[in-house]
Amino acid sequence: MQIKSLFSKNVFLAVKPFSALKESFREGYGKQKLIKDIIAGLTVGVIAIPLSMALAIASGVPPQHGLYTAIVAGIVIALTGGSRFNISGPTAAFVVILYPITQQFGLSGLLMATLLSGIILVIMALSRLGRLIEYIPLPVTLGFTCGIGITIGTLQIKDFLGLDIAHMPSHYIEKVQAILTALPTINWADTSVGVVTLFVLTQWHKLRLPVPGHLPAVIIGTLMALALGQFGFSVETIGTAFQYTLSDGTTGHGIPNVLPEVALPWNIPNAQGEVINWSFDRIQTLLPAAFSMAVLGAIESLLCAVILDNMTDTKHHSNNELLAQGLGNIISPFLGGITATAAIARSAVNVKSGAVSPIASVIHALLVLFSLLFFANALSYLPLSSMAALLLMVAWHMANVPEIIRLARRSTKNEIAVLFTCLILTVLFYMVIAISVGVLLASLLFIRTIAEMTKTIEQPVPEDLDDVLAYRISGPLFFAAADKLFADLHDKTVHTDHEIKHIVLQCDAVTVLDTGGIHALTHFVQHMLPHQQIYLCNMQFQPLRMLVKSNSIPELQKINYGTDLQDVFNKIREFEQANP
């Protein structure tokens, strides 16, 4: 009972639900702060409406599911989360994972994978894994996000150019081949709308207006599509590309102007009207994708929170943010929402627009809900090429080419190799493979770098001690460095011009000694004894503790210790006087 109580107490301390909301209200929340949150929430909501639909389309599901995600996640995660400023909803990073799931299992499979990822995120939060983001190197993060950006950008070419591709292949090389093959089917009306939308998106900031460029760009693209339609040109829109059927049998084009219905994810039929039999084996096939979604959601959410902390001089609660992300992804599928996480771009706009609490995210979600209920018909006129243009901009920002160029200029060859390894693996294979290989490669290269820093420096000895060699060891004595270092020491001792009876190792610069170092030291002592005496001095606490714990090894019991070099030299003189 005591262990169980202690565990519960530790979990409670690690995970603090509603912490960001509580802190905001504890500092005092009045009318002025509410007005700031309303302005910020409305600003972000304007961006989220078209972007949420575009991301849903890119994930292979009807656009209303992106709106459902923004509504549910925007409220649940914000209220229960550990970051005051995170705006959660569908994000571009997930597209490369969600699209293949949708192709294989349909909407039901995507919602099931989202539910599983939410459970994994809750487990991660209760396991206090919120700070693990600190152990993912920057080249790994830049590499896989750039790879995701490239993949997303490639997927948008079809709608941006209006290409006639019946089914997009699953592998990247095949995608590129399908696009190149379909280039003769380009629809110049779709392309013109996409180009104009992209132009407005990239140039709007020059006007220095408080309104984000997303809404004007989409409106201009929609008006252009309507004008082209009057002249007989066909432009694919949300209304022409998507249909829906409500529970009462009502059908329509575009998106339904009703609240999201509560439904069990495993009971939702696929495109052929069939309900998937979710056996244990089928759930197992979803687990790798769900794990990928959870890991990516955790990385993106916590990265976003760290960025916002730096922008606002605040501090988020990482484990609670993971818990909130998990809860949001557990609840969202029951209301038709797909995978959600904190969106860095929308969250940054939230901060720049003056947000002070999670209420801003709630306002943004309510604006999305209002648009769904009252402007669904208008949203159906949005061109798919304009949606693709939005995602091309998102893909460019995710690729973060300027940051990669800066990193390449100031970093080592090892870091550049890790970055491009992650990038290539993300594009050609799978994100989890890219992150796993990237972290492993970065770790191995880091270990090699640290091992190369461990060196020996010969120290001067008194003239009356001509049978003594003294070396100062600088750097950690761990498994990757110790064997080579002691082998070099052995060679230096054997190949001297005169007989050596005493070997002194000054260890004031040895910060770490592990079992690999103990093993190498033991072998070194074996080779030296009985012809040479070994002395260690200036030991730091951790290495000395390791030696004490390993004192049962016979070879280590024969080592002599001193406080410093002078103390060891005095002990050697006493030894030689006693043993002439």
Disulfide bonds with the S-S distance in Angstrom:
none
